[in-house]
Amino acid sequence: MGRKQKDSVTPGVSLNAPSVCVKDTGTAKGRGVFALRAFAEGEEVEAAPVLVFRTSFERLPAEVKRFVFDWARLAGARGTHALALGYGSMYNHSNPANLRYEADAAARLLRFFALREVAAGEELTINYDVASGESEADDEYWFEMNGVTPVAD
């Protein structure tokens, strides 16, 4: 008789679908992420799983560079960048933005929080120029670094 093997299940992170949708913004930005309900200031809007790349930014494909987050700065994991799944890499830029984000390194998540009350139907935005996840920046270095011309609303 063969040995019985134990089922070993590693506990994971249970994620709830956020109350958001993707639709056309009606501007040159194209698609954006919109709130399906109101969010209170400080409320978590989404917990997005991330794929972590352990390589320098310069070695990433050009198509990926426009969607990754500076995981080294956010999570303290030197030489890494992260691609947010879910809606995380779909949020458009605004300065100031109505969301901020922070890393949950242990769970490999980016958590997005409302910075103020957000109305149902409002577009949800992050600030691309603040690698620390905050909402306001004095310049637009991200766009210059990636050779992108910012699109006005």
C-alpha positions as CSV (number, residue, x, y, z in Angstrom):
1,M,0.0,0.0,0.0
2,G,1.1,3.5,-0.8
3,R,1.6,6.2,1.7
4,K,-1.2,8.7,2.1
5,Q,-0.1,12.3,1.4
6,K,-1.4,15.2,3.3
7,D,-3.1,17.9,1.3
8,S,-1.0,21.0,2.0
9,V,-2.9,24.1,1.2
10,T,-1.2,27.4,1.7
11,P,-3.6,30.1,2.9
12,G,-4.0,32.8,0.4
13,V,-5.5,36.3,0.3
14,S,-9.2,36.4,-0.4
15,L,-10.0,39.3,-2.7
16,N,-13.4,40.9,-3.3
17,A,-14.3,42.3,-6.6
18,P,-14.1,46.1,-6.4
19,S,-17.2,48.2,-7.1
20,V,-15.8,49.7,-10.3
21,C,-16.1,49.3,-14.0
22,V,-14.0,50.2,-17.1
23,K,-15.6,52.4,-19.7
24,D,-14.7,55.2,-22.2
25,T,-13.9,58.5,-20.5
26,G,-15.3,60.5,-23.4
27,T,-11.9,62.2,-23.6
28,A,-8.7,61.6,-25.5
29,K,-7.6,59.4,-22.5
30,G,-9.8,56.6,-23.8
31,R,-10.9,54.1,-21.2
32,G,-10.8,54.7,-17.5
33,V,-11.9,53.1,-14.3
34,F,-15.2,54.5,-12.7
35,A,-16.8,54.1,-9.3
36,L,-20.0,52.1,-9.4
37,R,-20.9,53.4,-5.9
38,A,-19.7,56.1,-3.6
39,F,-16.5,55.6,-1.6
40,A,-15.8,57.3,1.7
41,E,-12.5,59.1,2.3
42,G,-9.9,56.5,3.3
43,E,-12.0,53.5,2.1
44,E,-10.2,50.8,0.2
45,V,-11.4,50.8,-3.4
46,E,-9.3,47.8,-4.6
47,A,-6.7,45.3,-3.5
48,A,-4.9,44.4,-6.7
49,P,-2.6,41.4,-6.9
50,V,0.8,42.2,-8.5
51,L,3.3,40.4,-10.6
52,V,6.8,41.4,-9.4
53,F,9.6,41.8,-11.9
54,R,13.1,41.4,-10.5
55,T,14.9,43.4,-13.1
56,S,16.0,47.0,-13.7
57,F,13.4,49.4,-15.3
58,E,15.7,49.7,-18.4
59,R,15.4,46.0,-19.1
60,L,11.6,45.9,-19.1
61,P,9.9,45.8,-22.5
62,A,8.7,49.3,-23.6
63,E,5.1,48.1,-23.6
64,V,5.4,47.1,-19.9
65,K,7.3,50.2,-18.7
66,R,4.1,52.3,-19.1
67,F,2.1,50.1,-16.7
68,V,4.5,49.1,-13.9
69,F,4.8,50.5,-10.4
70,D,8.1,51.1,-8.6
71,W,7.9,48.2,-6.2
72,A,11.4,48.9,-4.9
73,R,10.2,52.2,-3.5
74,L,6.8,51.0,-2.4
75,A,7.7,47.7,-0.9
76,G,11.4,48.0,-0.2
77,A,12.4,45.2,-2.6
78,R,15.5,46.6,-4.3
79,G,15.6,46.3,-8.1
80,T,11.9,45.4,-8.6
81,H,8.9,46.7,-10.4
82,A,5.3,45.4,-10.2
83,L,2.5,45.1,-12.7
84,A,-0.9,45.5,-11.0
85,L,-3.6,43.1,-12.1
86,G,-7.3,43.7,-11.6
87,Y,-7.9,47.3,-12.4
88,G,-4.6,48.5,-10.9
89,S,-2.9,49.3,-14.1
90,M,-6.0,50.8,-15.7
91,Y,-6.3,53.9,-13.6
92,N,-5.7,57.1,-15.5
93,H,-3.5,59.9,-14.3
94,S,-4.6,63.1,-12.6
95,N,-2.8,65.7,-10.5
96,P,-4.2,65.7,-7.9
97,A,-5.6,62.2,-8.0
98,N,-8.6,60.9,-6.0
99,L,-6.9,57.7,-5.1
100,R,-3.6,56.8,-3.4
101,Y,-1.9,53.4,-3.4
102,E,0.4,51.5,-1.1
103,A,2.1,48.2,-1.2
104,D,1.2,45.2,0.9
105,A,4.5,43.4,0.3
106,A,3.6,40.2,2.3
107,A,0.4,39.6,0.3
108,R,1.9,41.0,-3.0
109,L,-0.9,43.5,-3.4
110,L,-1.3,47.1,-4.3
111,R,-4.1,48.6,-2.2
112,F,-5.9,51.7,-3.6
113,F,-7.6,54.1,-1.2
114,A,-10.0,57.0,-1.7
115,L,-8.3,60.3,-0.8
116,R,-11.6,62.1,-0.5
117,E,-15.2,61.2,-0.9
118,V,-15.7,59.8,-4.4
119,A,-19.2,59.9,-6.0
120,A,-20.7,57.0,-7.9
121,G,-20.0,57.4,-11.6
122,E,-16.8,59.4,-10.9
123,E,-13.5,58.4,-12.7
124,L,-10.9,57.0,-10.3
125,T,-7.4,58.3,-10.8
126,I,-3.9,58.0,-9.5
127,N,-0.9,60.3,-9.9
128,Y,1.7,58.7,-12.1
129,D,4.4,61.1,-11.0
130,V,4.5,60.1,-7.4
131,A,6.1,56.7,-7.0
132,S,5.3,56.7,-3.3
133,G,1.6,56.5,-4.2
134,E,0.5,59.9,-3.0
135,S,-1.9,62.1,-4.9
136,E,0.0,65.3,-5.9
137,A,3.2,66.1,-7.7
138,D,5.0,69.3,-8.7
139,D,6.2,68.1,-12.0
140,E,5.4,65.4,-14.6
141,Y,8.6,63.5,-14.8
142,W,6.8,60.1,-15.5
143,F,5.6,61.4,-18.8
144,E,9.0,62.7,-19.9
145,M,10.7,59.5,-18.8
146,N,8.4,57.4,-20.9
147,G,8.2,59.8,-23.9
148,V,4.5,60.3,-23.4
149,T,2.6,63.5,-23.9
150,P,0.1,64.0,-21.1
151,V,-3.6,64.0,-22.3
152,A,-5.7,66.8,-20.9
153,D,-9.2,66.0,-19.7
